[in-house]
Amino acid sequence: MKIKKFCKVTLALAVAVSTMASVVCEASNLDTYRNLLMRKTYTIKYQEITPQARATNKDRINLYGKNSMDTGTSDLFVNKPTQSILVCDGDNKYEEIGVGNAYLESAGIKSVATCRLQKGDEVFNYTRYYDKDKLIYRGTKKGSVSAVEFNILANLEQGDSFGTANMTRLLNAMLPDGNKAAGMPSFRYVGSGWLNNGLDYEDYRSDSNGVFEAVRYYFNGYTLVKIASATYYTNAKGELDGTRCIIKIDEFSPTPDKKYLSLPEGLKDTTKRKAADK
């Protein structure tokens, strides 16, 4: 009887622990994406869609700051939402930042992207663009690029980069503190809920050095579709100021798109390597 009773208690505890584990696993839709970043296996495509500055601001709070242009600035220089791409497969990583504005288009240049390809301990930096419908790559010079050494110290100090400064900050906010650079702020989970449009969300916040930042991750079912953040601080005049950022996620998949992890045709590798490195 004692053995049967022990077995029943053990089984009950096992079921309880299993249920608790299930609740923990299902508690955060963000866990799936957090694990992909930590495992360094993903393809991400996104657009920064933060609205430009408003002509009027009834709440008297500046919410554009560094993320947008002043309303008095010519529309020629205002960047348009353009897709950026991140692909990672271990030590091989590709970052592409799309840039588009009327000034470039007026000069006949369109679909501009700055690209960074890391292959192990080598990094290739180049630009891809169309000049009057002709695809051009420019690295060290037009049509060729030389690798530079991967700066491991800078990576340890500044943390992993994810294309734009905003995306880098908001994806690093997802990571556990042990996976971040020492100077990066710590974000904590504060709540979740559902919206009338059918999306659900998870909220995180950080308070450090007089800066408050709230980040909301939006999901359609289990799929991450948008990230929005608002940062508030007191400026030199003692006034409440801030910035905001909205990023649309076009894709966040667990499979690295390997066509991005090699130099494209039309861009020659002119790196001078020692015989032992070849």
C-alpha positions as CSV (number, residue, x, y, z in Angstrom):
1,M,0.0,0.0,0.0
2,K,2.8,2.3,0.9
3,I,4.4,1.7,-2.5
4,K,1.1,2.4,-4.3
5,K,0.6,5.5,-2.3
6,F,4.1,6.7,-3.0
7,C,3.6,6.0,-6.7
8,K,0.3,8.0,-6.7
9,V,2.0,10.9,-4.9
10,T,4.9,10.8,-7.3
11,L,2.6,10.7,-10.3
12,A,0.6,13.6,-9.0
13,L,3.8,15.7,-8.4
14,A,5.0,14.8,-11.9
15,V,1.7,16.0,-13.4
16,A,1.8,19.1,-11.3
17,V,5.4,19.9,-12.3
18,S,4.6,19.1,-16.0
19,T,1.6,21.4,-15.8
20,M,3.7,24.2,-14.2
21,A,6.4,23.8,-16.9
22,S,3.7,24.0,-19.6
23,V,2.4,27.2,-18.1
24,V,5.9,28.7,-17.9
25,C,6.6,27.7,-21.5
26,E,3.4,29.1,-22.8
27,A,3.5,32.2,-20.6
28,S,5.6,34.1,-23.1
29,N,5.3,34.0,-26.9
30,L,8.6,35.9,-26.9
31,D,10.5,32.8,-25.7
32,T,10.5,31.3,-29.2
33,Y,12.2,34.4,-30.6
34,R,14.5,34.9,-27.7
35,N,15.8,31.4,-28.1
36,L,16.5,31.9,-31.8
37,L,18.6,35.0,-31.0
38,M,20.5,33.1,-28.4
39,R,21.0,30.0,-30.7
40,K,22.1,32.4,-33.5
41,T,19.9,30.8,-36.1
42,Y,17.3,33.0,-37.8
43,T,16.2,35.1,-40.8
44,I,14.5,38.4,-39.9
45,K,13.0,40.9,-42.3
46,Y,11.7,44.2,-40.9
47,Q,10.8,47.8,-41.6
48,E,11.0,50.9,-39.3
49,I,7.6,52.5,-39.7
50,T,7.8,55.2,-37.0
51,P,5.6,58.1,-38.1
52,Q,7.3,61.4,-38.9
53,A,6.9,64.4,-36.6
54,R,3.4,65.8,-36.2
55,A,2.7,69.5,-37.0
56,T,0.8,69.8,-33.8
57,N,1.3,68.1,-30.5
58,K,-1.5,68.6,-28.0
59,D,0.3,66.8,-25.1
60,R,3.4,69.1,-25.5
61,I,5.7,66.1,-25.5
62,N,8.3,65.6,-28.2
63,L,8.0,62.0,-29.3
64,Y,10.2,62.0,-32.4
65,G,13.7,63.1,-31.4
66,K,16.4,61.1,-33.0
67,N,14.0,58.7,-34.8
68,S,12.5,61.3,-37.2
69,M,13.1,64.6,-39.0
70,D,11.8,67.9,-37.8
71,T,8.6,69.1,-39.6
72,G,10.5,72.0,-41.1
73,T,12.9,69.7,-42.9
74,S,12.5,69.1,-46.7
75,D,10.7,65.9,-47.6
76,L,13.6,65.1,-49.9
77,F,15.7,64.0,-46.9
78,V,13.0,62.1,-44.9
79,N,13.7,58.4,-45.0
80,K,10.9,56.1,-46.3
81,P,10.1,52.7,-44.7
82,T,12.4,50.2,-46.4
83,Q,13.0,46.6,-45.6
84,S,16.1,45.6,-43.6
85,I,17.4,42.0,-43.4
86,L,19.1,39.9,-40.7
87,V,20.4,36.4,-41.3
88,C,22.5,34.4,-38.8
89,D,23.9,30.9,-38.8
90,G,26.4,30.6,-35.9
91,D,29.5,32.6,-36.7
92,N,28.2,33.6,-40.2
93,K,25.9,36.6,-40.1
94,Y,24.4,39.1,-42.6
95,E,23.0,42.5,-41.8
96,E,21.3,44.7,-44.4
97,I,19.9,48.1,-43.7
98,G,17.6,49.5,-46.4
99,V,17.6,53.2,-47.1
100,G,15.2,55.1,-49.2
101,N,14.4,58.8,-49.7
102,A,13.3,61.2,-52.4
103,Y,16.7,62.8,-52.6
104,L,18.4,59.6,-53.7
105,E,15.5,58.8,-56.1
106,S,15.8,62.2,-57.6
107,A,19.5,61.4,-58.4
108,G,18.4,58.1,-60.1
109,I,19.6,56.0,-57.2
110,K,17.1,53.6,-55.7
111,S,16.9,50.5,-53.5
112,V,19.9,51.4,-51.5
113,A,21.2,49.1,-48.8
114,T,24.2,49.1,-46.6
115,C,25.4,45.5,-46.0
116,R,27.6,43.8,-43.5
117,L,28.6,40.1,-44.0
118,Q,30.5,38.3,-41.2
119,K,32.2,35.0,-42.2
120,G,33.9,33.7,-39.0
121,D,36.5,36.2,-38.0
122,E,36.2,38.3,-41.2
123,V,33.8,41.1,-41.9
124,F,32.9,42.5,-45.3
125,N,31.2,46.0,-45.5
126,Y,29.6,47.1,-48.8
127,T,26.7,48.9,-50.4
128,R,24.2,47.7,-52.9
129,Y,22.1,50.0,-55.0
130,Y,20.5,50.5,-58.4
131,D,21.8,53.4,-60.5
132,K,19.4,53.9,-63.4
133,D,18.2,50.3,-63.2
134,K,21.8,48.9,-63.1
135,L,22.7,46.8,-60.0
136,I,25.9,48.0,-58.4
137,Y,28.0,46.8,-55.5
138,R,30.6,49.0,-53.9
139,G,32.9,47.8,-51.1
140,T,36.5,48.9,-50.9
141,K,35.8,50.2,-54.4
142,K,33.2,49.6,-57.1
143,G,32.8,45.9,-57.7
144,S,35.2,44.7,-55.0
145,V,35.6,44.5,-51.2
146,S,38.3,43.5,-48.7
147,A,37.5,42.0,-45.4
148,V,38.4,43.5,-42.0
149,E,39.0,41.6,-38.8
150,F,36.0,40.9,-36.6
151,N,36.3,43.1,-33.6
152,I,35.5,40.7,-30.8
153,L,36.3,43.2,-28.0
154,A,33.8,45.8,-29.4
155,N,31.2,43.0,-29.7
156,L,31.7,42.0,-26.1
157,E,31.4,45.6,-24.9
158,Q,28.5,46.7,-27.1
159,G,26.6,43.4,-27.6
160,D,25.3,41.9,-30.7
161,S,24.1,44.2,-33.5
162,F,20.9,43.7,-35.4
163,G,21.1,46.2,-38.3
164,T,19.7,49.6,-37.2
165,A,20.3,51.1,-33.8
166,N,16.6,50.8,-32.9
167,M,16.3,47.2,-33.9
168,T,19.6,46.4,-32.1
169,R,18.2,47.9,-28.9
170,L,14.8,46.3,-29.1
171,L,16.1,42.8,-29.9
172,N,18.7,43.0,-27.2
173,A,15.9,44.0,-24.8
174,M,14.5,40.5,-25.3
175,L,17.7,38.7,-24.2
176,P,18.4,37.6,-20.6
177,D,20.9,39.9,-18.8
178,G,23.6,37.2,-19.0
179,N,23.5,37.3,-22.8
180,K,23.9,41.1,-23.0
181,A,26.9,43.4,-22.9
182,A,27.5,44.8,-19.4
183,G,26.3,48.4,-20.3
184,M,23.0,47.4,-21.7
185,P,19.8,48.1,-19.7
186,S,17.9,45.3,-18.0
187,F,14.3,44.9,-19.1
188,R,11.6,43.1,-17.1
189,Y,8.3,41.6,-18.1
190,V,5.4,43.7,-16.7
191,G,2.2,42.3,-18.3
192,S,0.3,41.0,-21.4
193,G,-3.1,41.2,-22.9
194,W,-5.3,41.2,-26.0
195,L,-6.4,44.0,-28.3
196,N,-9.7,44.5,-30.1
197,N,-8.0,43.9,-33.5
198,G,-7.2,40.3,-32.4
199,L,-3.5,40.8,-31.7
200,D,-2.1,39.9,-28.3
201,Y,1.0,41.6,-26.7
202,E,3.7,41.4,-24.1
203,D,5.0,44.5,-22.3
204,Y,8.5,45.0,-20.9
205,R,10.1,48.0,-19.2
206,S,13.4,49.4,-18.1
207,D,14.4,52.2,-15.7
208,S,18.1,53.1,-15.6
209,N,20.1,56.3,-15.3
210,G,17.0,58.5,-15.3
211,V,15.7,57.0,-18.6
212,F,12.4,55.0,-18.7
213,E,11.6,52.8,-21.7
214,A,8.5,50.7,-22.3
215,V,8.6,48.1,-25.1
216,R,5.5,46.2,-26.4
217,Y,5.8,43.1,-28.6
218,Y,2.7,42.4,-30.7
219,F,1.7,38.9,-31.8
220,N,-0.8,37.5,-34.3
221,G,-1.4,34.1,-32.6
222,Y,2.2,33.0,-31.9
223,T,3.7,35.1,-34.7
224,L,5.7,38.3,-33.8
225,V,4.4,41.0,-36.1
226,K,5.4,44.4,-34.6
227,I,7.5,46.0,-31.9
228,A,6.8,49.5,-30.5
229,S,8.7,51.4,-27.8
230,A,8.5,54.8,-26.1
231,T,11.5,56.3,-24.2
232,Y,11.1,59.2,-21.7
233,Y,13.7,61.3,-20.0
234,T,14.3,64.7,-18.6
235,N,16.3,66.9,-20.9
236,A,18.9,69.6,-20.1
237,K,16.1,72.2,-19.6
238,G,14.3,70.0,-17.0
239,E,11.5,69.2,-19.4
240,L,10.0,65.8,-20.1
241,D,11.2,64.6,-23.5
242,G,11.3,61.4,-25.4
243,T,11.5,59.3,-28.5
244,R,9.4,56.5,-30.0
245,C,9.9,53.7,-32.4
246,I,7.7,51.3,-34.3
247,I,9.1,48.3,-36.2
248,K,7.0,46.1,-38.5
249,I,8.2,42.4,-38.6
250,D,7.8,40.9,-42.1
251,E,9.5,37.7,-41.2
252,F,11.2,36.1,-38.1
253,S,11.9,32.5,-39.0
254,P,14.2,29.8,-37.5
255,T,15.9,28.9,-40.8
256,P,18.9,31.0,-41.9
257,D,18.5,32.0,-45.6
258,K,22.0,31.0,-46.7
259,K,22.0,32.9,-50.0
260,Y,22.7,36.0,-47.9
261,L,25.7,34.4,-46.2
262,S,28.1,34.6,-49.1
263,L,29.3,37.6,-51.1
264,P,26.9,38.3,-54.1
265,E,27.9,37.8,-57.7
266,G,29.4,41.1,-59.0
267,L,31.4,41.7,-55.8
268,K,34.9,40.4,-55.9
269,D,36.8,39.4,-52.7
270,T,40.1,41.2,-52.8
271,T,41.2,40.4,-49.2
272,K,45.0,39.9,-48.9
273,R,45.4,36.8,-46.7
274,K,48.5,35.0,-45.4
275,A,49.1,31.6,-46.9
276,A,48.2,29.9,-43.6
277,D,44.8,31.6,-43.6
278,K,43.8,30.5,-47.1
